[in-house]
Amino acid sequence: MSLAVGRIRYNADRMRAVERVRELMAAVGLAAALVMAVPGMASAHSAPFSYLDLVFDDQGVTGTLVIHVLDAAHDLNITPPERLMESDVAERSRAELAGLLAPRLVLRSQDRRLTIDWTSLEVLRDAQALRLLFRVQEAVPGALVIDTNLFPYDPLHQTFVNIYERDQLRQQVIFNTGSDERTYYRGTTQGALAVMRTFIPSGVHHILIGPDHILFLVGLLLLGGSWGALVRIVTAFTIGHSVTLSLAALNVYSPPATIIEPAIALSIVFVGADNLVRGDGRDLRAWAALVFGLVHGFGFAFVLREFGLPSEALGWSLFSFNLGVEIGQLAIVIVVASLLAAVRRRSTVLGSRITFAGSVIVIAAGAYWFVQRVFFPAAA
């Protein structure tokens, strides 16, 4: 639907402007037909939609906003609404309309709200609409946060957003009353850095707040070993979860949480049991980390999917999230392995007791999570 109604592009060429008006007329006609076909929507006006184009270029961000005169007239208290079709009335109302819309159209770079400079207004008589042109005053950001609810009085109102980089359409978004803000990452070095600033901390945060993932890693570290061996274990885990995280995030394959969450719990039980029963010459930890990393990757994907992956920067976001998880894992390894090594240097017996007790705790916790996730999923 967004492809049918959202193709108004900012261009100074008069002929292309005429084409845009024709496209808008067709889109409004289609939207009106759809509205009339749905019970209850006919109480609103025939086209409860606005159309926003954002265009990135070397000079900054320019924009075009097309709104229906009925929406504008309602909030401007102009009666009858057709008066806004008169050029002089529309021009006199431009400053008031811009002031009305400014707080409802939020464009933000990181934590800084960008200033919108409304440059002109045009009347589209055939479409019964007003077109406002604007420019963002600040320099081009690497990531742009967009949030809008242009006409709160109408709960059915939607805003169709097209985002361009020069002449290339990069993303289409629909905003309604309940929509959350969206972040667009540019296809530039600045955009890639913005993705990394967002998703690397997210990966670190996720591994540090996931007790099951942490306990799995701790279980792998309890037997100790050289730093090289421990790094291989963590790297194997990273390879495993990176594969399945990518498969799930790209919607190639994603098992249900009812299978993955209990499987993660069983992986913890396995690691603890392996610590207790294996002989000194049979170190399976790297292989266990690789195999069970595949399972944990699907668990990471559930969280990442809720966080939201930008379609225009899938590769960078997946890479950055995995890098963040790896950084978090290495931090856990450094702390836990250093403490265990310090204990073993002071007392081999105490080190063995900690390994035994820690493995029992790992098994018990994994078994508890397994029972909870299989038989009491609502409490998990």
C-alpha positions as CSV (number, residue, x, y, z in Angstrom):
1,M,0.0,0.0,0.0
2,S,2.9,2.3,0.8
3,L,4.2,1.9,-2.7
4,A,0.8,3.1,-4.1
5,V,0.4,6.2,-2.0
6,G,3.8,7.6,-1.2
7,R,5.7,8.6,-4.3
8,I,5.8,12.5,-4.1
9,R,9.3,13.6,-4.8
10,Y,10.9,16.9,-4.2
11,N,12.1,18.5,-7.4
12,A,12.0,22.0,-8.7
13,D,11.3,21.0,-12.3
14,R,7.8,22.1,-13.2
15,M,7.0,19.1,-15.3
16,R,7.9,16.6,-12.6
17,A,5.9,18.6,-10.1
18,V,2.8,18.1,-12.3
19,E,3.5,14.4,-12.4
20,R,3.7,14.3,-8.6
21,V,0.3,16.0,-8.4
22,R,-1.2,13.4,-10.6
23,E,0.3,10.6,-8.5
24,L,-1.1,12.2,-5.4
25,M,-4.5,12.5,-7.0
26,A,-4.4,8.8,-7.8
27,A,-3.2,7.9,-4.3
28,V,-6.0,10.0,-2.7
29,G,-8.6,8.3,-4.9
30,L,-7.3,4.9,-3.9
31,A,-7.2,5.8,-0.2
32,A,-10.7,7.1,-0.4
33,A,-12.0,3.9,-1.9
34,L,-10.3,1.9,0.8
35,V,-11.6,4.1,3.5
36,M,-15.2,3.8,2.2
37,A,-14.8,0.0,2.0
38,V,-14.0,-0.4,5.7
39,P,-16.9,0.1,8.2
40,G,-16.5,2.9,10.6
41,M,-13.9,4.8,8.6
42,A,-16.4,6.7,6.5
43,S,-17.0,8.9,9.6
44,A,-13.6,10.5,9.0
45,H,-12.9,12.5,5.8
46,S,-12.1,10.7,2.6
47,A,-8.3,10.8,2.9
48,P,-7.0,10.7,6.5
49,F,-3.4,10.6,5.2
50,S,-0.4,12.8,4.9
51,Y,2.7,12.3,2.8
52,L,6.2,13.1,3.9
53,D,9.3,12.9,1.7
54,L,12.8,13.3,3.2
55,V,15.7,13.7,0.8
56,F,19.3,13.5,1.8
57,D,21.9,15.2,-0.3
58,D,25.4,16.7,0.1
59,Q,23.9,20.0,1.4
60,G,21.6,18.5,4.1
61,V,18.1,17.2,4.3
62,T,15.1,18.7,2.4
63,G,11.5,17.7,2.8
64,T,8.1,17.9,1.3
65,L,4.9,17.5,3.4
66,V,1.5,17.1,1.7
67,I,-1.5,17.4,4.0
68,H,-5.3,17.4,3.3
69,V,-7.0,20.7,3.6
70,L,-9.6,19.2,5.9
71,D,-6.9,18.3,8.5
72,A,-5.3,21.7,8.2
73,A,-8.6,23.6,8.4
74,H,-9.7,21.6,11.4
75,D,-6.6,22.5,13.5
76,L,-6.5,26.1,12.1
77,N,-10.2,26.6,12.9
78,I,-10.9,27.7,9.3
79,T,-14.5,27.3,8.1
80,P,-15.3,26.2,5.5
81,P,-12.1,24.2,4.8
82,E,-12.3,25.1,1.1
83,R,-11.0,28.6,2.0
84,L,-7.5,27.1,2.3
85,M,-7.7,26.4,-1.5
86,E,-7.4,30.2,-2.0
87,S,-3.7,31.1,-2.4
88,D,-3.9,34.2,-0.3
89,V,-5.7,32.5,2.6
90,A,-3.2,29.6,2.5
91,E,-0.2,31.9,2.5
92,R,-1.5,34.0,5.4
93,S,-2.0,30.7,7.3
94,R,1.5,29.4,6.5
95,A,3.3,30.6,9.6
96,E,0.5,29.4,11.9
97,L,0.3,26.1,10.1
98,A,4.1,25.6,10.4
99,G,4.0,26.5,14.1
100,L,1.2,23.9,14.5
101,L,3.1,21.1,12.7
102,A,6.6,21.8,14.1
103,P,6.1,20.1,17.5
104,R,4.3,17.2,15.8
105,L,7.1,16.4,13.3
106,V,10.2,15.3,15.2
107,L,13.5,14.9,13.4
108,R,16.4,14.1,15.7
109,S,20.1,13.3,15.4
110,Q,21.1,11.2,18.4
111,D,19.8,13.2,21.3
112,R,19.6,16.6,19.5
113,R,16.4,17.7,17.9
114,L,16.9,19.2,14.4
115,T,15.5,22.5,13.4
116,I,13.0,22.6,10.5
117,D,13.0,25.7,8.3
118,W,9.7,25.8,6.4
119,T,10.5,27.5,3.1
120,S,7.3,27.6,1.1
121,L,3.7,26.5,0.7
122,E,1.8,25.4,-2.4
123,V,-1.9,24.8,-3.0
124,L,-2.7,21.5,-4.8
125,R,-6.3,22.3,-5.8
126,D,-7.1,19.2,-7.7
127,A,-5.9,17.1,-4.8
128,Q,-7.5,19.3,-2.1
129,A,-4.1,19.4,-0.4
130,L,-1.4,21.7,0.7
131,R,2.3,21.1,0.1
132,L,4.8,22.5,2.5
133,L,8.5,22.5,1.6
134,F,11.2,22.6,4.3
135,R,14.9,22.2,4.9
136,V,16.8,21.0,8.0
137,Q,19.2,23.6,9.0
138,E,21.8,21.4,10.7
139,A,24.5,19.3,8.9
140,V,23.6,15.9,7.4
141,P,23.4,13.4,10.3
142,G,24.5,9.7,10.0
143,A,21.3,8.6,11.6
144,L,18.0,10.3,11.6
145,V,15.3,9.6,14.2
146,I,11.8,10.3,12.9
147,D,8.6,10.5,15.0
148,T,5.3,12.1,13.9
149,N,1.7,12.3,14.8
150,L,0.6,15.2,12.6
151,F,-3.1,15.3,13.4
152,P,-3.9,13.8,16.8
153,Y,-7.6,14.8,16.6
154,D,-8.1,12.0,14.0
155,P,-7.2,8.5,15.4
156,L,-7.3,7.1,11.9
157,H,-4.8,9.5,10.5
158,Q,-1.6,8.0,8.9
159,T,1.5,9.6,7.6
160,F,3.3,7.9,4.7
161,V,7.1,8.6,4.8
162,N,9.5,8.1,1.9
163,I,13.2,8.5,2.6
164,Y,15.5,9.2,-0.3
165,E,19.3,9.5,-0.7
166,R,19.5,11.8,-3.7
167,D,17.3,10.0,-6.3
168,Q,17.3,6.6,-4.7
169,L,14.3,5.5,-2.5
170,R,15.8,3.9,0.5
171,Q,13.0,3.3,3.0
172,Q,9.2,3.7,3.3
173,V,7.5,3.9,6.7
174,I,3.9,4.5,7.9
175,F,3.2,6.4,11.1
176,N,-0.1,6.3,12.9
177,T,-1.3,7.3,16.3
178,G,0.4,4.4,18.1
179,S,3.6,4.3,16.1
180,D,7.0,4.4,17.8
181,E,9.8,6.5,16.5
182,R,11.9,5.1,13.7
183,T,15.6,5.5,13.1
184,Y,17.0,5.7,9.6
185,Y,20.7,5.0,9.1
186,R,22.3,6.5,6.0
187,G,24.3,4.4,3.5
188,T,27.5,6.4,4.3
189,T,30.4,6.1,6.6
190,Q,28.6,8.4,9.1
191,G,25.6,6.0,8.9
192,A,27.7,3.0,9.5
193,L,29.3,4.6,12.6
194,A,25.9,5.5,13.8
195,V,24.8,1.9,13.5
196,M,27.9,0.8,15.4
197,R,27.3,3.3,18.2
198,T,23.8,1.9,18.6
199,F,24.2,-1.9,18.2
200,I,27.6,-2.5,19.8
201,P,26.4,-1.3,23.2
202,S,23.2,-3.2,22.7
203,G,25.1,-6.4,22.2
204,V,27.2,-5.8,25.3
205,H,24.1,-5.0,27.3
206,H,22.3,-8.1,26.2
207,I,25.0,-10.5,27.1
208,L,25.5,-8.8,30.5
209,I,21.9,-9.0,31.5
210,G,21.3,-12.5,30.3
211,P,21.9,-14.8,33.3
212,D,21.5,-18.0,31.2
213,H,24.1,-16.9,28.7
214,I,26.5,-15.8,31.5
215,L,26.0,-19.1,33.4
216,F,26.7,-21.0,30.2
217,L,30.0,-19.1,29.8
218,V,30.9,-19.5,33.4
219,G,30.3,-23.3,33.2
220,L,32.8,-23.4,30.2
221,L,35.4,-21.5,32.2
222,L,35.2,-23.5,35.5
223,L,37.9,-26.0,34.5
224,G,40.3,-23.3,33.6
225,G,43.0,-23.7,31.0
226,S,45.4,-21.4,29.1
227,W,44.3,-18.0,27.8
228,G,44.6,-19.4,24.3
229,A,42.2,-22.3,25.1
230,L,39.7,-19.9,26.7
231,V,39.8,-17.5,23.8
232,R,39.1,-20.5,21.4
233,I,36.1,-21.5,23.5
234,V,34.6,-18.0,23.4
235,T,35.4,-17.6,19.7
236,A,33.7,-20.9,19.0
237,F,30.6,-19.7,20.9
238,T,30.6,-16.5,18.9
239,I,30.9,-18.3,15.6
240,G,27.9,-20.5,16.6
241,H,25.6,-17.8,17.7
242,S,26.6,-15.5,14.9
243,V,25.4,-18.0,12.3
244,T,22.0,-18.6,13.8
245,L,21.5,-15.0,14.8
246,S,21.9,-14.0,11.2
247,L,19.6,-16.7,9.9
248,A,16.9,-15.7,12.3
249,A,17.4,-11.9,11.9
250,L,17.2,-12.2,8.1
251,N,14.0,-14.4,8.4
252,V,15.7,-17.4,6.8
253,Y,15.0,-19.8,9.7
254,S,13.8,-19.2,13.2
255,P,12.5,-21.9,15.5
256,P,9.9,-21.0,18.1
257,A,10.9,-19.8,21.5
258,T,9.2,-22.7,23.1
259,I,11.9,-24.9,21.6
260,I,14.9,-22.6,21.9
261,E,14.5,-21.4,25.5
262,P,14.4,-25.0,27.0
263,A,17.3,-26.0,24.7
264,I,19.4,-23.1,26.1
265,A,18.6,-24.4,29.6
266,L,19.7,-28.0,28.6
267,S,23.0,-26.6,27.2
268,I,23.8,-25.2,30.6
269,V,23.0,-28.6,32.2
270,F,25.3,-30.3,29.7
271,V,28.2,-28.0,30.4
272,G,28.0,-28.5,34.1
273,A,27.7,-32.2,33.8
274,D,30.6,-32.4,31.4
275,N,32.8,-30.6,33.9
276,L,32.0,-33.4,36.5
277,V,32.4,-36.5,34.3
278,R,35.0,-35.9,31.7
279,G,38.6,-37.0,32.0
280,D,41.5,-34.6,31.9
281,G,42.5,-35.5,28.3
282,R,39.1,-34.9,26.7
283,D,38.4,-31.2,26.5
284,L,35.1,-30.8,24.6
285,R,34.4,-27.3,25.6
286,A,35.2,-25.6,22.3
287,W,33.0,-28.0,20.5
288,A,30.2,-27.6,23.1
289,A,30.5,-23.8,22.7
290,L,30.2,-24.1,19.0
291,V,27.3,-26.4,18.9
292,F,25.3,-24.8,21.7
293,G,26.3,-21.3,20.4
294,L,24.0,-22.2,17.5
295,V,21.1,-22.6,20.0
296,H,22.0,-19.4,21.9
297,G,22.1,-17.4,18.7
298,F,18.4,-18.0,18.2
299,G,17.8,-16.7,21.7
300,F,19.8,-13.5,20.9
301,A,17.7,-13.1,17.8
302,F,14.4,-12.9,19.8
303,V,15.8,-9.9,21.6
304,L,17.3,-8.3,18.5
305,R,14.0,-8.7,16.7
306,E,12.2,-6.8,19.5
307,F,15.0,-4.1,19.4
308,G,14.4,-3.7,15.7
309,L,16.8,-4.1,12.8
310,P,17.1,-1.3,10.3
311,S,16.4,-2.7,6.8
312,E,18.7,-0.3,5.2
313,A,21.7,-1.3,7.4
314,L,21.1,-5.0,8.1
315,G,24.8,-6.0,7.6
316,W,26.3,-3.4,9.8
317,S,23.7,-3.8,12.5
318,L,24.2,-7.6,12.7
319,F,28.0,-7.2,12.7
320,S,27.8,-4.5,15.4
321,F,25.5,-6.5,17.6
322,N,27.7,-9.6,17.4
323,L,30.8,-7.5,18.1
324,G,29.1,-6.1,21.2
325,V,28.2,-9.6,22.3
326,E,31.8,-10.7,21.8
327,I,33.1,-7.7,23.8
328,G,30.7,-8.6,26.6
329,Q,31.8,-12.2,26.5
330,L,35.5,-11.3,26.7
331,A,34.8,-9.1,29.7
332,I,33.2,-12.0,31.5
333,V,36.0,-14.3,30.5
334,I,38.7,-11.9,31.8
335,V,37.0,-11.4,35.1
336,V,35.9,-15.0,35.8
337,A,39.1,-16.7,34.5
338,S,41.4,-14.3,36.3
339,L,39.6,-14.9,39.6
340,L,39.6,-18.7,39.1
341,A,43.3,-18.6,38.2
342,A,44.1,-16.5,41.3
343,V,42.3,-19.1,43.5
344,R,44.1,-22.0,41.9
345,R,47.5,-20.3,42.5
346,R,46.8,-20.0,46.2
347,S,45.2,-23.5,46.6
348,T,44.7,-26.3,44.1
349,V,42.3,-28.0,46.5
350,L,40.2,-24.9,46.9
351,G,40.2,-24.5,43.1
352,S,38.9,-28.0,42.6
353,R,36.2,-27.5,45.2
354,I,35.1,-24.3,43.5
355,T,35.0,-26.2,40.1
356,F,32.9,-29.0,41.6
357,A,30.5,-26.6,43.5
358,G,30.2,-24.3,40.6
359,S,29.4,-27.2,38.2
360,V,26.7,-28.4,40.5
361,I,25.2,-24.9,40.7
362,V,25.3,-24.7,36.9
363,I,23.5,-28.0,36.6
364,A,20.9,-27.0,39.1
365,A,20.2,-23.6,37.5
366,G,19.9,-25.1,34.0
367,A,17.6,-27.8,35.3
368,Y,15.4,-25.2,37.0
369,W,15.2,-23.1,33.9
370,F,14.4,-26.1,31.8
371,V,11.5,-27.2,34.1
372,Q,10.2,-23.6,34.3
373,R,10.4,-23.0,30.5
374,V,8.7,-26.3,29.6
375,F,6.1,-26.6,32.3
376,F,5.6,-23.0,33.5
377,P,6.4,-20.8,30.5
378,A,4.2,-18.0,31.7
379,A,6.4,-17.6,34.8
380,A,9.6,-17.6,32.8
